[in-house]
Amino acid sequence: MSKLFSDDYKSFEIDDKIEIIDLDSVSNFSELRQKMGKLTCEGKSSGLRFKSNDTIYHLIGFANCPSSVEIGCYFRRNLLFVRNDSLVIEYGKSKKKKSITFLKAELNEIISKTYNFQYNENKLKPALIHFYVEDKYPIETTKRTLKEIVRQFKEINSQNGSDYFRYNILFEGFDITNIPPSPPPPKPNEFDNEKK
């Protein structure tokens, strides 16, 4: 049986602050997120392991600690949104869902734009993948989707170097693609004009 590791897995393993969660030990995404959140509260990273066909996949996942009031800073990233087994493209009324198999095309689109690269380097800004799966889906949906993410990034990095396009998967407790955009500022009314 072959093993496939995400590029950052080995470095986390060396730091010895990793706890392995076998995806076959959980029944759905919420249960997985709870375990990951607990590890985050303990100062540990979540190493995720699962089998698919003849390969054992190993990757790092991140989830917020439920009792923490800290807010993560994710600026200067290439953002991707995955819901269930679909890639969510664009926002608001133009929002579209595409099969996770479309990820390869989306990554190639990111690579084709120079502003997605780090300044003066032949490396892309890291990707942050916001990942959410509804509980009505079995853990198999999570495994299939993670498998595609790991494989596509592995393919790109094996051709260009392991630091070329780094990524993190943030396991979300809700679907952030359903958060409506903020409303536009109020229009000035006639009373505001009279005050001037």
C-alpha positions in Angstrom: 0.0 0.0 0.0 1.4 3.4 -1.0 1.4 6.5 1.3 0.8 10.1 0.2 1.7 13.0 2.5 0.8 16.6 2.2 3.9 18.8 1.9 3.6 20.2 5.4 2.8 16.9 7.2 6.4 15.8 7.8 7.4 19.2 9.3 4.5 19.1 11.8 5.5 15.5 12.6 9.0 16.5 13.4 7.8 19.2 15.8 6.0 16.5 17.8 2.9 18.6 18.3 0.7 16.5 16.1 -2.1 14.2 17.0 -3.4 11.7 14.4 -7.1 11.4 13.8 -8.1 8.4 11.6 -11.1 9.5 9.5 -12.5 6.0 9.7 -12.9 6.6 13.5 -15.5 9.4 13.0 -18.9 9.2 11.5 -19.3 12.8 10.1 -17.7 16.1 9.6 -19.0 17.7 12.9 -17.5 14.9 14.9 -14.2 15.4 13.1 -14.3 19.1 13.7 -15.0 18.6 17.4 -12.0 16.4 17.8 -9.8 18.8 15.8 -11.0 21.8 17.8 -10.2 20.0 21.1 -6.7 19.3 19.8 -6.3 23.0 18.9 -7.3 24.0 22.4 -4.5 21.7 23.7 -2.0 23.4 21.4 -1.7 20.4 19.0 -2.2 20.1 15.3 -4.5 17.6 13.7 -2.9 15.0 11.5 -5.6 13.4 9.4 -5.2 9.9 8.0 -7.5 7.9 5.8 -7.3 5.1 3.3 -8.6 5.2 -0.3 -8.1 2.4 -2.8 -4.4 1.4 -2.4 -3.2 4.6 -0.8 -3.0 5.9 2.8 -3.3 9.7 2.8 -1.8 11.9 5.5 -2.5 15.6 5.8 -2.7 18.5 8.3 -6.0 20.1 9.0 -6.8 23.2 11.1 -9.9 24.0 13.2 -10.6 26.8 15.6 -10.6 26.1 19.3 -14.3 26.5 20.3 -13.4 28.1 23.7 -10.9 30.6 22.2 -11.8 34.2 21.4 -8.8 34.6 19.1 -9.3 35.4 15.5 -7.0 34.0 12.8 -5.4 36.4 10.3 -5.5 35.0 6.8 -4.5 38.0 4.7 -2.3 37.6 1.5 -3.7 34.2 0.7 -5.3 32.6 -2.3 -8.7 31.7 -1.0 -10.6 28.6 -2.0 -14.0 27.5 -0.7 -15.1 23.9 -0.6 -18.6 22.8 0.5 -19.4 19.1 0.8 -17.8 17.7 -2.4 -18.0 21.0 -4.4 -15.7 23.9 -5.1 -17.6 27.2 -4.6 -16.6 29.8 -7.1 -17.4 33.5 -6.8 -19.7 35.2 -4.3 -23.3 36.5 -3.9 -25.6 36.1 -6.8 -22.8 34.9 -9.1 -21.9 32.1 -6.8 -21.5 28.7 -8.6 -20.7 25.2 -7.4 -18.4 23.0 -9.4 -17.4 19.4 -8.7 -14.2 19.0 -6.6 -12.7 17.5 -9.8 -12.7 21.1 -11.1 -10.0 22.0 -8.5 -7.2 21.3 -11.0 -8.6 23.9 -13.4 -9.1 26.4 -10.6 -5.6 26.0 -9.4 -4.2 26.4 -12.9 -6.3 29.6 -13.1 -4.7 30.9 -9.9 -1.2 30.0 -11.2 -1.9 31.9 -14.5 -2.3 35.3 -12.7 1.0 37.0 -11.6 -0.7 38.9 -8.7 -1.3 35.5 -7.0 2.4 35.1 -6.5 4.6 36.2 -3.6 6.5 39.4 -4.3 9.7 38.8 -6.2 9.5 35.0 -5.9 8.5 32.1 -8.0 6.1 30.9 -5.3 2.4 31.4 -5.0 0.9 33.0 -2.0 -0.3 30.1 0.1 -3.8 28.8 -0.4 -6.3 28.8 2.4 -9.1 26.3 1.8 -12.3 27.0 3.8 -13.8 23.5 4.1 -17.3 22.6 5.4 -19.3 19.4 5.0 -23.0 19.1 6.1 -23.7 16.4 8.6 -26.1 14.6 6.2 -23.1 13.4 4.3 -21.1 10.4 5.5 -17.4 10.7 6.3 -16.7 9.2 2.9 -17.6 12.5 1.3 -15.0 14.3 3.4 -12.4 11.6 2.5 -13.0 11.9 -1.2 -12.8 15.6 -1.2 -9.6 15.7 0.9 -8.1 13.1 -1.4 -8.7 15.3 -4.4 -7.2 18.4 -2.6 -4.0 16.5 -1.6 -3.6 14.9 -5.0 -3.9 18.2 -7.0 -1.6 20.2 -4.8 0.9 17.3 -4.7 0.9 17.2 -8.5 1.6 21.0 -8.8 4.3 20.9 -6.2 6.0 17.8 -7.6 6.5 19.7 -10.9 7.6 23.0 -9.3 9.1 22.3 -5.9 7.5 21.5 -2.6 7.3 25.2 -1.5 5.8 26.4 -4.8 2.1 26.3 -3.7 1.6 25.7 0.0 -1.9 25.3 1.4 -3.8 25.0 4.6 -7.3 23.5 5.1 -9.4 25.2 7.6 -12.2 23.0 8.8 -15.2 25.3 9.4 -18.2 24.9 11.7 -20.5 26.5 9.2 -20.7 27.3 5.5 -19.1 30.7 5.2 -20.1 30.9 1.5 -23.7 31.5 2.7 -22.8 34.6 4.7 -24.4 37.5 2.8 -22.2 40.3 1.8 -22.3 43.4 3.9 -25.0 46.0 2.9 -23.9 49.1 1.0 -23.6 52.3 3.0 -26.8 54.2 3.4 -27.6 56.8 0.8 -27.6 60.4 2.1 -31.1 61.7 2.5 -32.4 65.3 2.2 -32.0 65.9 5.9 -28.3 65.2 5.8 -27.9 67.6 3.0 -29.6 70.4 4.9 -27.2 70.1 7.8 -24.2 71.0 5.6 
